[in-house]
Amino acid sequence: MEERMMISIIKCFFIAFGVLTGGALFGSLGGYLTGQPPLSEMVLAAKKLRIWAIVAAIGGTFDAISTFEKGIFEASTIDVIKQIALIISAMSGVKSGLTLINWLTQGDL
């Protein structure tokens, strides 16, 4: 794999991880300010942000769709493989973020 693709994969992982953990952290702060239990709100926010973290990491859904279209109709399979690698990287970042949140909150509340 070329160097630029590895950089994109690493960035995609950490963007998804950061969106999920940051959103859950600030969601728990909002829960605290409104009188809700912060740890429960953190877990709920993390679960609600999963798909949005993936979308933010891959740069939006339209880019992914256009890349798949290019790969299918123009027989450019390497573009499809690269996009799948980015999606898997983003999903890994989300899973790592959820694992961290569950570890911090001692599991599901």
N, C-alpha and C positions, 0 to 999 in steps of 0.2 A: 504494500500500500504506500502511496506517495506521502510525503511529509505533510502537505497541506491537508490531506484528508484526515490524518491522525490528529492534527491540531483542531480540526472541525469536530471530530468525535469527542475529544477531551473538553472542548468548550461546550458542546451540546450537553455532556454529562453534568458539568458543573452549573450550567444555567438552569437546567431542570432541578438539580439539587437545591440551588439557591432560591429559586422561585417557591418551591415547596416548603423548605424550612423557614424562610423569611416570612412567607405568607402565614404559616402556622404560628410563628412567634408573634407576629402582630395581631393575628386573630385572637390569640389567647390574651393579649393585652387589652383588646377591645372587650373580650368577655369579662375580664377583671374589672374594667371601668363600668360595665353595666350590671355587675353583681352576679355574673355567672361563674361557675367553677372554671378557672383558667386552664387546668390540665385537660379537662373534658373538651373544652372549646378548642384547644390545640389539636387534639386528635381529630375532632370533627372537621376543623378547617383543613388539616392535612389530607383527609380523605376526599374533601370536596375539590381540592386544588390539583389532584393528580393529573387529570386530562389537560388542564390549562398549563401546567408546568411542561408537559410534553409539547403542546402546541407552541408555547413561547420558545422552547429550546430549538425546535426545528425551523423556526422563523415564520410560522404561519402556515395555514393549511393550503393556501393556493399555490405556494411554491412547491410543496410536496406533490400536489396533484399534477401540476404542470411538468414536474420532473418525471413522474410515472407515465404521463401521456407521451412525453418525448421518448422515454425508454421503450414503450410499447409500439408506438406508431413509426418511429424512426429507427427501430432496431438498435437502440443504444442501451444494451443491458448493463453496462458498467454504471450508468447513471442511476438505474433502478437499484442496483446493489449498494451503491453509495448512500442513497436515500434510506434504504432499509437499515444500513449500518447506523445512520444518524438517529433513526427512530429507536433502534435497540439501545443505543447509547443514552438517549433521553429517558427511556423506560428504566434503564439501570440507575440513572440519577434519581428518578422518582422513588424507586424501590429502596435505594440507599437512604434517602431522606425520610421515608416512612419508617424504616428500621431505626434510624436515629431518634425520631419522634417517639416511637414506641419504647425505645430504650430509656429515653429521658422521662417519660410519663409512667414507666413501669407497666407497659402493656395497654391494652384497650380498657378504657374506663366506661 
